[in-house]
Structures are given as C-alpha cells and as structure tokens.
Amino acid sequence: MSEPHGSTAVSAGSGTAPGTALLQVQGLTSAYGPVRALDGVTLDAEAGRITAVLGANGAGKTTLLRTISGLVRPQAGKVLLDGEDITRSAVEAMVSKGMAHVPEGRGVIAELTVDENLRVGSLFRGKVGKDEYDRVYDIFPRIAERRNNAAHTLSGGERQMLVIGRALLAQPRILLLDEPSLGLAPRIVAQIFGLLRQLVDREGLSVLLVEQNARSALSVADVGIVLNLGKVVVTDQARTLMADEGLRHAYLGF
C-alpha cells in the first residue's frame, strides 16, 4: 500500500477509506482475435490515490482501461468496484456505479460549444445543478473563458481539460484516464497533472492513469504499475520506480 503523495486526501465519494483498494482487477485476460492483449493482469487502484499504469506501446495499457470500463469483454478475470463484481456490466451501468473513462484522443463534439459539451457529460446523471457546472469551470478556468466557443476552436490542452471536466460531471468515484499528455506541450501536461493531483488530495478522487510519458506520470502518481506484453512486471510506489534506473531503462524509456 502506498503512502500519500501530497497532502492528506479527504474520503473518496464511495466512502472507501483512502489507501484502501477501490478498484480491483483480478486475473484479467483480453484478446483481439488470436492476439492476447492482457494476460492475467491483477492490480489494485487505491481510493484517494493516483495509480499510474506504464509501459511501451503494445504493452496492453489502453486495452486494460477499455476492459475495466466495459468497452472490451474479457476472456477471463474479474473487475471489482468497491467489492462489487462489475465485470460484465453495461457501460452505462459503469458510469452510474461511479466510474468515468476518458479515452485517448480528446473526443469532444466539435460543433458544440464548451458548455454544451459539458452538458453531454451529465446525461447519465439526470438533472445537474448550476453549482456542479460552476465547479468544473472553477477547476478549469481556461475553459470557463471559452464556454461559449465551439469545441473545434480549442487548443489540444483545452480539449483535454474539457473532456476531463465532462467526466467529472458524472461525479465519479474513480476516473480512468488514457494518455492525457499525448501531443501536449510539457507545460500543459504539468498543469493538467497538477490539477489532477489537487482533485485527489483535496476531494479524494481516485485516478487510474495510463501514460506512456512515464516521467510525468510518476512525478504525480502515488503508485506505479508497469505492463509489458500484457502482463504486470512490477508494482511499487511511484518514487521507488522513479529511482530505479535499471527498471526505467528496461521498461520506461528514460
């Protein structure tokens, strides 16, 4: 179990104590035809922590998130959220149970405004109050400035803030993020990761972060998990992985 990265986190939305496993993946195996992308993956993501899943292209990182969130059906294994088996739940049910998945690619609806894109994020919640929209704008003031602009006019960093804000409107207990740094300038990555860290420390959000930018991910995470060819090869505290030069060179590319 990891120690907190920053200040003491408040309790997660599920009531699960910080440091306790909120999401458990047990022996998860997934394949695309004859290609096995995940091979018996077992891991925990703790409440009120950032858990970073790292590895080279083809390691199985994206498939892991897609299988956890119900977009890919596993061949074997289980996914538990707060002790409940959600392995074969519908995607909509995953959202209602407290899981939000932000896929790679910053999938905004280009023709809609920032404000309209945010409202899409509340579809599974029913009525969402003004205070909840205001909270997202408080977290991401840059998109608050652009709230009436069409999403296609946003920069890559602004689009990433928008899709994370949209996911937060579903009030998730755990946020699954796939390669949020992809294609962004280092200063924008640092800003977004810093905001994630604040949400974890101040509000008890739990984050499962998939990243190829291992250095940036480990700088903000509590726990790091390294995948290689669909298998977990090491799990440890983020600062320990950052200090392990041999492991970094072998699996993380820095």
N, C-alpha and C positions, 0 to 999 in steps of 0.2 A: 504494500500500500504506500502511495506517495505522500509526501508532506506537501502542504500548501505552497504554491509558487510565490504568491504575494500576500496580501492582507487576508485575514480570516474571512471566509465566504459565509454568507447567510445560508440558511437551509434552502435546498432546491425546492422547486414548486411541488414536487411529489411528496414532500415531507421526508424524503430519504436523507439521512444524515450525511453531511459532506465527508468524503473519503470512503463511503460505502458503495459497493457496486450498484449502479442504477441500471446499466445495460450489461447483459452477459451474453456472450457468443460462445456456443459450445459445439465443437467439432463440425463447424460449418464447411460444407463442400458444395461447390457450384461449378458448372461446366457450360461451355458453349459448344455444343456438338461433342466431338471427341476431345476437345481441349479443356482440361481441368484448370479452371482459373483460381479456385480456392480448394485447398486440400487439408481438411480437418482443422480449420482455424478456430482457436479458442482464445478469448480475450475478455477483459472487463473494462468498462468505462465507468469511472467513479463519479458520484454526484458531486457537483460543485468543483469540478476539475476539467482541465483541457487534456485530452488524451490524443496524442499525435500518432497517426499511422504513416510510416515512412517506407520508402523503397523505390527502386528504379522503375522505369516504365515496364509494364508487363508483370509487375510483382503481384497484382491482384487487388490493389487498393480501391479502385473505383468499383470493381465487382463486389468487394466487401460491403461498401455502403449501399449499393443497389440491392444486394441480397438482404441486408438488415432492414431496409426500408420497404421491402416487398416488391420492388420492381423486377427482381430476378428470383425465381423459385429455386430453393436449394435442393440438391440431391439428397443431402443428409445434414443432420445437425439441428440445433435449436437457437432461437433468439429470444431472450427473456428481457422484459422491461419491468423493472421493479418487482421481479419474481414471477410475472405473468408471461406465459408462453405466447408470443405473438408471431411465431414463425410463418404461419400461412395466413395471416390477417390481410385483408384488403388494404391498399394504400390509404384509402380514406379513413379506415379504422386506425391505422398507424398514427395519423395526424390527430385524431380525436383522443388517442391514448397518450399523446404528449411527445410525439416525435416529428421533427421537421427536417427535411432533407433539401439542401441547396446543392444541386448538381453542378458539375463543371460546366462552364460556358456562359454564365451570367444571363440566364434565359428570361430577359424582360420581354414584355409585349410592346414592340417598338412604336406602334401607332398610338398607344395610350399614354396619358400623362403620368408623371411620377405618382401623383395622388391616386389615379385610377389603378395603376399597377399595385399600389399598396392595398387597395380595397380587394383586389383579387385574392390576396393572402388571407382575408378574413372569411372566405366563402364557406370553409368547414366549421367556422365558429358561430355563424349566425350573426346577430347584431353585435357590432363592435363600437364602443363609445369613443367620443372625441378624445378623451384623455389618453386612450391607447394609441391613437394615431399621433397625438402630440408627443407621446413618449418616444416613439420611433424617430420623429423629427428632432427631438432633443438629443437623442443618441447620435444621429447623423445630421448635423446642421447643414452640411453641404447639400444634401438632397432636399432639405427644407427650403433652401434658397431656390431650388429648381422645381418645386412641387407642381407648378402649372405647365412645365415644359414637357414636350413629348420625349419618351424614353430614348428614342433614337438619337437625340441630341446630346446625351450624356457621355462623359468620358468612361473609359473602362473601370476606373476606380469608383466613379459614381454609380455605375451599374451594379458593381459588386455590393456597394452599400445598400442599394435599393433592394436587391434580392435577399440580402440578409435581413433587412428591415421588414420585408414582406413575410419572411419566415417567422420573425419574432411576433408578428400579429396573431399567429396561431397559438401563442403562449406555450411554446414547447418546454418540456422538461429537459429534453436533450436535443441539441442541434447537430446535425450531420453536415459537414462542410467538405466539399470535394474541390481541391486545388483552387482555393480562393485567390492565391497570389499569381495565378497564371497570366502572363502578359502584362503585369503591372510594374510600374517603377518601384524601386526599393522603398522610397519614402512613403508611397501609398500603401504598400504592403505593411510597413511598420505601423502606419496609422490604423489600418483595419485590424491588425492583430492586437494593437494596444486597446482598441475599443472592445474587442472580444474578451481580453483579459479583465477589463473593468466589469463587463457584464457577469463574468464568472465570479470575481471577487466580491462585487457589491450586491449581486442579485441571486447568486447561487445557480446560475445557468450551468448546465453540463454540456460539453462540446466534444464530439469525436471528429477530429480534424485530419483529413487525408491531404498530404502535401508531398510534392517532390522537392520543394525548397526546404530541405531538412534543417539547414542552419536557422532559418527564420522560424520554422515551426518549433524547434527545440528551445529557442530563446523565449517562447511564450508558453510552452506546454508544461504540465506537471509530470506526465508520464509519456514515454515514447515506446512505440511498438514497431519493430522492423519486420516487414514482409519480404520474402524472397521466393519467387516461383510458387506463389500461392500458399506458402507456409510461414508461420511465425518463427523467426530465428532468434529474436531476443526481445525481452520486455524489461524495462528498467526506468528509473527516474530520469527525467529529461536531462538534468545537469550531469548525471553519470554518463549517459550516452554522448553528450557533447564533449566530455573529457576523454572518451575512449578513442584515441587516434586510430588504432587498428580497425575498429569496427566502422568508424567513419569512412576510412579509405576503402574498406571492403564493400560496404553496402550503401553508403550515403553520399559519396561523391564529393566530399570536402575534407 
